[in-house]
Amino acid sequence: MNKQQNILIIGAGLCGSLLALRLGQRGYNVTVMEMRPDLRKVDISAGRSINLAFSDRGIKAMKLVGLEEKVKSLCVPMNGRMLHDLEGNTVLAPYSGREHEYINSISRGQLNGLLLDEAEKHENVTIHFNKKCKSVDFENTTALFKDYDTNTEFVEDADAIIATDGAGSAMRQSYYLGKKFLFSFSQDYLSHGYKELSILPGENGSYKTYKNALHIWGREAFMLIALPNLDGSFTVTLFLSFDEGEYNFNNLTTKERVLEFFSKYFKDALELMPNLVDDFFENPSSPLGTVKCSPWHYKGNTLLMGDAAHAIVPFYGQGMNASFEDVTEFDKVLDEGHPEWETVFKVYEKSRKENTDAIADLAIDNFYEMKGHVNHANFREKRNLEMAFEKSFPDDYSSKYSLVTFNEDISYREAMLRGRAQDKAILNMLADGEYSTAIDLTDKEALKTILEKVKTATEAILEDDRIAGLYS
Ligand SMILES: Cc1cc2nc3c(=O)[nH]c(=O)nc-3n(C[C@H](O)[C@H](O)[C@H](O)COP(=O)(O)OP(=O)(O)OC[C@H]3O[C@@H](n4cnc5c(N)ncnc54)[C@H](O)[C@@H]3O)c2cc1C
């Protein structure tokens, strides 16, 4: 592909800024147009997932652009889930039996800022802020922008346009409204939305609760989570139905009712949140949805990437990681040396879409797991067994969570199919009494026998899936 090509990227969020950096490193002329002001100069994050769970697929992308060490300094490691029950008792459930497997909490603003800084170091990359894309003209490979600085409109020309403008993508809307080709699109909202709250730092930037965990108050119908920040604070997110159940976003309208809800269900969290009422009424309650669409490209001159192509609900902590993996996978296709963008876009979508569909489905599964299943006995027994497998036989077993989160060289689809088969195998064994929970999990011999049974049962389930055409 000719490096003198002009690439227009719409949206300088996490995916767009990483893509600009990588294409800049590869020598393309890159212009980025971002709707919002420069987040390095103006604080624009309030109420919108201030921090994110960042894991191995994201780290792989950082390695690709040479930023692994710089990004590490922005991370707070989280070794497991800290589960809080109604009485305020806590138990730490590690993410893996292998000590080197943990996830990180990272600030969206700091990470995005770093990627913008690094992209701008390349002379061939230019980033413009306050420029909102209104539509894309595929026939002419141009995009129409509104310039908020001058209150005027202008048209930008390019050889290829890549839209990384998030879940509400303007270019995706042009695909849809243009009706120039068969464009399939679905957007599924959960009945639950989210609101961001906070636990402020203690004295001298200390943490008011355990630092190195993702805290979860799972209450079946709703849940609260908290992720640590570098400054000693935690960003807390309440996931709650908009209109169902005794307490919902639509009826939590007074200070008294909010305090009543938190005292009843999140007593120990409330003690850490004297600022709760202010946060609750200042921050928005936002919807959560899954966007799927196809094709992601049209006419060999435009492509959707990141949330613009595949927005997912946040319960696997993978939306950003998947968007970063998009860039890694796109880069691989560029390495194949196809002469036309059309082929690059086709090959990329063909290998990528089944994987982003898989993580979208896994993220919905995890919604139910986090708010309820983590408290159920059979779920905990399964996890305890998996931890013991991973600890005693680190090269022989990886749980579904580990396959998705810590195995960046296994595709999301493979992780989903294998992970679900393993879950089914273990849960069946528990239900059939084939494995006693009384077993000493440090007894390696006994554990090995159970592991072999799990592996055999998993292969049988995968074989059934293969016969059913779900797996090849
Ligand atoms: C509550 C919540 C929690 C989350 N937690 C996690 C997590 O823990 N881990 C994880 O991996 N993922 C998480 N995610 C998902 C993650 O935020 C997204 O997957 C990620 O931000 C996608 O990056 P993106 O660049 O594709 O889109 P975005 O980050 O949305 O960036 C899009 C950019 O385009 C700009 N833009 C939009 N429209 C236009 C336009 N018309 N013209 C020009 N610019 C435009 C926007 O201003 C923005 O800068 C979470 C999401 C939510 C909502």
The ligand as an SDF file (V2000), in Angstrom:
LIG
                    3D

 53 58  0  0  0  0  0  0  0  0999 V2000
  -19.4930    2.4100   31.9410 C   0  0  0  0  0  0  0  0  0  0  0  0
  -18.4600    1.8480   31.0200 C   0  0  0  0  0  0  0  0  0  0  0  0
  -17.4100    1.1290   31.5430 C   0  0  0  0  0  0  0  0  0  0  0  0
  -16.4490    0.5790   30.6970 C   0  0  0  0  0  0  0  0  0  0  0  0
  -15.4550   -0.1530   31.2440 N   0  0  0  0  0  0  0  0  0  0  0  0
  -14.5460   -0.7370   30.4340 C   0  0  0  0  0  0  0  0  0  0  0  0
  -13.4820   -1.4960   30.9910 C   0  0  0  0  0  0  0  0  0  0  0  0
  -13.3770   -1.6320   32.2080 O   0  0  0  0  0  0  0  0  0  0  0  0
  -12.5750   -2.0570   30.1450 N   0  0  0  0  0  0  0  0  0  0  0  0
  -12.6680   -1.9320   28.7930 C   0  0  0  0  0  0  0  0  0  0  0  0
  -11.8320   -2.5010   28.0770 O   0  0  0  0  0  0  0  0  0  0  0  0
  -13.6650   -1.2160   28.2410 N   0  0  0  0  0  0  0  0  0  0  0  0
  -14.5950   -0.6070   29.0200 C   0  0  0  0  0  0  0  0  0  0  0  0
  -15.5940    0.1410   28.4760 N   0  0  0  0  0  0  0  0  0  0  0  0
  -15.6860    0.2440   27.0070 C   0  0  0  0  0  0  0  0  0  0  0  0
  -14.7980    1.3480   26.4540 C   0  0  0  0  0  0  0  0  0  0  0  0
  -15.1080    2.5720   27.0570 O   0  0  0  0  0  0  0  0  0  0  0  0
  -14.9890    1.4510   24.9560 C   0  0  0  0  0  0  0  0  0  0  0  0
  -14.9920    0.1800   24.3650 O   0  0  0  0  0  0  0  0  0  0  0  0
  -13.8760    2.2830   24.3320 C   0  0  0  0  0  0  0  0  0  0  0  0
  -13.9490    3.5920   24.8290 O   0  0  0  0  0  0  0  0  0  0  0  0
  -14.0140    2.2820   22.8050 C   0  0  0  0  0  0  0  0  0  0  0  0
  -13.0880    3.1590   22.2520 O   0  0  0  0  0  0  0  0  0  0  0  0
  -13.4350    3.9480   20.9230 P   0  0  0  0  0  0  0  0  0  0  0  0
  -12.2770    4.8240   20.6680 O   0  0  0  0  0  0  0  0  0  0  0  0
  -13.8920    2.9990   19.8910 O   0  0  0  0  0  0  0  0  0  0  0  0
  -14.7040    4.8360   21.3020 O   0  0  0  0  0  0  0  0  0  0  0  0
  -14.7480    6.0760   22.2780 P   0  0  0  0  0  0  0  0  0  0  0  0
  -13.8450    5.8900   23.4120 O   0  0  0  0  0  0  0  0  0  0  0  0
  -16.2010    6.3160   22.5560 O   0  0  0  0  0  0  0  0  0  0  0  0
  -14.1730    7.2780   21.4180 O   0  0  0  0  0  0  0  0  0  0  0  0
  -14.8810    7.8510   20.3560 C   0  0  0  0  0  0  0  0  0  0  0  0
  -14.3210    9.2370   20.1140 C   0  0  0  0  0  0  0  0  0  0  0  0
  -14.9440    9.7940   18.9710 O   0  0  0  0  0  0  0  0  0  0  0  0
  -15.4000   11.1090   19.2650 C   0  0  0  0  0  0  0  0  0  0  0  0
  -16.5810   11.3240   18.4060 N   0  0  0  0  0  0  0  0  0  0  0  0
  -17.8150   10.8210   18.5600 C   0  0  0  0  0  0  0  0  0  0  0  0
  -18.6200   11.2290   17.5870 N   0  0  0  0  0  0  0  0  0  0  0  0
  -17.8730   12.0130   16.7820 C   0  0  0  0  0  0  0  0  0  0  0  0
  -18.1450   12.7550   15.5980 C   0  0  0  0  0  0  0  0  0  0  0  0
  -19.3580   12.7350   15.0490 N   0  0  0  0  0  0  0  0  0  0  0  0
  -17.1450   13.4640   15.0320 N   0  0  0  0  0  0  0  0  0  0  0  0
  -15.8830   13.4810   15.5810 C   0  0  0  0  0  0  0  0  0  0  0  0
  -15.5710   12.8140   16.7220 N   0  0  0  0  0  0  0  0  0  0  0  0
  -16.5560   12.0960   17.2960 C   0  0  0  0  0  0  0  0  0  0  0  0
  -15.7090   11.0810   20.7410 C   0  0  0  0  0  0  0  0  0  0  0  0
  -15.7010   12.3750   21.2860 O   0  0  0  0  0  0  0  0  0  0  0  0
  -14.5870   10.2060   21.2670 C   0  0  0  0  0  0  0  0  0  0  0  0
  -13.4400   10.9350   21.5590 O   0  0  0  0  0  0  0  0  0  0  0  0
  -16.5610    0.7400   29.2960 C   0  0  0  0  0  0  0  0  0  0  0  0
  -17.6200    1.4660   28.7590 C   0  0  0  0  0  0  0  0  0  0  0  0
  -18.5660    2.0200   29.6190 C   0  0  0  0  0  0  0  0  0  0  0  0
  -19.7020    2.7930   29.0270 C   0  0  0  0  0  0  0  0  0  0  0  0
  1  2  1  0
  2  3  1  0
  2 52  2  0
  3  4  2  0
  4  5  1  0
  4 50  1  0
  5  6  2  0
  6  7  1  0
  6 13  1  0
  7  8  2  0
  7  9  1  0
  9 10  1  0
 10 11  2  0
 10 12  1  0
 12 13  2  0
 13 14  1  0
 14 15  1  0
 14 50  1  0
 15 16  1  0
 16 17  1  0
 16 18  1  0
 18 19  1  0
 18 20  1  0
 20 21  1  0
 20 22  1  0
 22 23  1  0
 23 24  1  0
 24 25  2  0
 24 26  1  0
 24 27  1  0
 27 28  1  0
 28 29  2  0
 28 30  1  0
 28 31  1  0
 31 32  1  0
 32 33  1  0
 33 34  1  0
 33 48  1  0
 34 35  1  0
 35 36  1  0
 35 46  1  0
 36 37  1  0
 36 45  1  0
 37 38  2  0
 38 39  1  0
 39 40  1  0
 39 45  2  0
 40 41  1  0
 40 42  2  0
 42 43  1  0
 43 44  2  0
 44 45  1  0
 46 47  1  0
 46 48  1  0
 48 49  1  0
 50 51  2  0
 51 52  1  0
 52 53  1  0
M  END
$$$$
